[in-house]
Amino acid sequence: MTADRFRPDLLVEQACQSTGLDDFGEDTTWREGLDRLCHGLVHDARLNGIGVEIAALDITRAMTNRLRIVDWRRQHPEIGTAALPRPIFIVGQPRTGTTILFDLLAQDPALRPPLTWEVDEPLPVPRPETYTTDPRIAQTQANIEASELIVPGLLVHHPMGALVGQECVRIFSGQFCSMIFPTQYRLPDYYRWLLYDADHGPAYRYHRMFLQHLQSGVGGASCQWLLKSPAHLWQLDALIAEYPDALIVQTHRDPLNVISSISALIHHLRRLASDESSIADCAAQSHEQIAVGLQKAMALRDSGALDPDQVADVHFDDFMRDPFDTIRTLYARLGRELEPLAEQRMREFLAAHPGDHGGDRYRWSDTGLDAAEVREQVRGYQQRYGVPDEPLR
């Protein structure tokens, strides 16, 4: 039954029938990712009944969004010429403050984050007059709250909302070359393909196309995009090739606490779709991704391929201790000024979302990993960026 639901040709046919469209764009490389994803969902993901439906919906939504965006772009070719000047990308290991930093900067009226509802449902093109009242907002929020009913406590681990910024991995799903899939589902072969072999250039080209689509309705060609995903850390070369003027903000934290924290989060996310998830299994994937990702990012930055003036580093401890001192320093590095209105909105947001700094939601002992061995693997990164050891939780 699961194999029948994830036959790639059938899923493509269903997406075409539901939209009345059949043009996915000139780039056909997305089919390799789709094929690999479907194979993994059948053979590796250990999906339960709800998981089959969720995964099928994820794939269908990604394909139908792609079909509709390509069609809209064909009708409005001027969209493809729109500039995306100096986008800001927040990268870094997951669970290093990237989300709260992203959410705070998104309060700046001069920056344009992609919101969850418009990423999930980009057609019709969002419009300024209904940007906060569009009926798709309520539907998206209802979908998010439904996931909390299935796995209570999920939103404590990973707060989500229709009107908050969405990560770029959700956009990349339309290319089927995205870390969102092996985060939500157990896909060992797929994530290693992403990490070592996949060509991410087409994914970043689709990413540009998606942003051009959104800003054709809200933001305009002069808007400065604010973007975020830890997955960018693994593919900075592809990011810079597509966005050569991008401004990169890399967050830093002791990788060992990152591994235990993200492993617990991935475990909770996978519980939506599988009854056979374990933190240790999630930790094995997170360990490999983080160790490889940090090395790749260091090598790129040290090679000189990335202009040092394009990069700003933010340390987790500094940011948690004094977020606004960190933001002012960051703005100075990015050649921006923190306007009073932006700071006021950031302070109001922080007061309404204080967070709990992780609480007791994760423990290193749950990962099944050897702390000394992992420490040795990441020591070069910590020395390179002055990242201190933290007490293991």
C-alpha positions, -999 to +999 in steps of 0.1 A: +000+000+000+028+025+009+046+016-023+015+025-043+011+058-026+047+069-034+050+059-071+067+091-085+049+089-119+015+086-102+022+115-079+033+137-108+001+127-126-020+136-096-004+170-093-010+177-130-046+166-128-053+187-097-039+219-112-047+213-149-010+221-156+019+200-168+048+224-171+073+220-142+098+243-158+128+238-181+149+223-153+141+186-149+167+177-122+140+178-095+129+143-107+160+127-093+153+141-058+116+130-061+126+095-071+151+092-042+126+106-017+098+083-027+122+053-025+132+063+010+096+069+021+088+033+010+119+015+023+134+035+051+109+059+067+089+034+088+057+055+082+025+049+101-009+055+085-009+092+094+027+095+082+018+081+047-009+108+044+013+136+056+042+127+034+020+123+003+005+157+011+040+172+014+050+159-020+018+169-037+019+204-023+055+209-034+047+198-069+014+218-073+032+249-060+059+244-085+034+239-114+015+270-104+045+292-099+059+282-133+025+289-149+022+323-133+058+332-143+050+322-179+020+346-178+041+373-162+076+370-176+087+403-161+088+385-127+119+366-138+139+399-143+133+412-107+164+418-086+169+405-051+194+429-038+218+419-009+196+392+007+205+384+043+209+347+051+210+335+087+230+302+087+247+281+114+240+249+132+204+243+142+195+252+178+221+280+179+197+309+182+190+311+144+152+311+149+149+338+176+175+359+157+155+355+125+122+363+143+137+395+159+152+408+127+119+401+109+104+428+130+124+453+111+100+469+085+129+473+061+134+435+059+112+410+041+109+374+055+089+348+037+060+339+060+049+304+066+014+308+050+027+322+018+055+296+015+029+268+019+003+284-003+020+309-027-009+311-052-027+334-057+003+358-053+001+375-018-013+410-019-004+439+004-040+448+012-047+412+025-013+402+037-024+398+073-060+387+067-057+363+038-079+332+045-049+310+038-034+323+071-062+307+092-059+274+072-022+272+077-025+280+114-051+252+117-028+228+101+000+237+125-023+233+155-034+199+142+001+187+144+002+197+181-029+175+187-011+145+172+022+150+191+015+172+222+044+194+231+057+196+195+052+234+194+072+238+226+102+221+210+098+241+178+074+271+178+056+276+145+030+300+132+013+310+100+024+346+104+061+340+113+090+336+090+096+302+073+129+285+067+142+281+032+142+243+033+104+246+028+111+265-004+137+239-015+111+212-012+098+222-047+131+210-061+130+178-039+165+187-028+158+198+008+169+188+043+132+192+054+125+157+042+152+138+062+143+160+092+106+150+092+112+114+081+138+087+085+157+088+052+193+077+056+202+073+019+184+105+009+201+127+035+236+113+026+228+121-011+220+156+000+251+159+021+277+144-003+264+140-039+234+162-048+238+192-071+223+221-051+227+247-078+192+240-093+177+242-058+190+277-053+178+287-087+143+275-078+147+294-045+153+326-064+123+319-086+101+314-055+113+346-039+107+366-071+072+352-072+064+363-037+079+398-040+059+403-072+030+407-048+044+420-016+077+437-012+086+449-047+120+446-064+137+469-039+130+447-008+158+432+011+150+396+018+157+381+053+162+344+050+171+315+073+181+279+074+208+259+091+209+238+059+226+268+041+257+260+061+262+228+042+259+245+008+274+280+011+292+275-022+259+270-041+243+299-021+270+323-031+270+312-067+233+321-070+234+352-046+269+366-050+261+398-030+244+379-002+251+388+034+258+358+056+251+357+094+267+325+109+257+316+144+280+296+167+275+273+196+291+242+212+282+215+186+277+188+213+247+205+229+235+213+194+235+176+185+216+166+216+191+194+211+184+189+174+182+151+179+154+155+204+136+179+181+139+157+150+126+128+172+095+148+181+090+159+145+092+123+132+067+111+157+041+128+136+047+103+109+063+072+125+058+051+156+094+038+153+116+068+160+144+071+185+166+099+197+197+078+191+188+072+155+182+109+150+215+117+168+235+095+144+222+116+115+226+149+132+262+141+143+272+133+107+254+164+092+269+188+118+305+174+116+305+175+078+286+208+076+310+227+099+340+213+080+326+223+046+317+258+058+351+263+073+368+252+042+348+276+020+354+305+043+391+298+047+395+294+009+387+330+003+357+321-020+335+342+003+344+378+009+350+383+047+330+415+045+300+395+035+300+375+067+291+383+103+296+358+132+272+357+161+280+336+192+251+320+210+262+329+245+267+366+235+233+367+219+215+350+248+232+374+273+224+406+255+204+402+222+202+439+214+239+446+218+245+416+195+219+430+170+235+464+170+269+449+164+254+428+137+237+457+120+270+476+120+288+447+103+260+445+077+262+482+070+227+488+084+213+511+111+189+498+138+161+523+136+141+531+167+108+516+153+126+484+144+141+481+179+108+488+196+091+461+176+119+436+183+117+444+221+079+438+220+084+405+202+110+393+226+088+403+256+060+382+241+083+353+232+108+350+261+116+313+254+129+288+280+165+282+267+158+246+262+147+236+296+152+198+302+140+187+268+172+171+258+201+152+274+234+141+259+230+107+274+200+101+251+222+104+219+242+072+224+273+091+211+308+092+226+313+128+238+351+126+236+351+113+201+326+139+189+346+167+207+377+157+188+359+159+155+346+195+161+376+209+180+390+225+149+358+244+144+356+255+180+392+268+179+387+285+145+357+306+158+364+307+195+335+286+205+338+274+242+328+240+255+295+240+273+285+217+301+267+188+286+230+187+295 
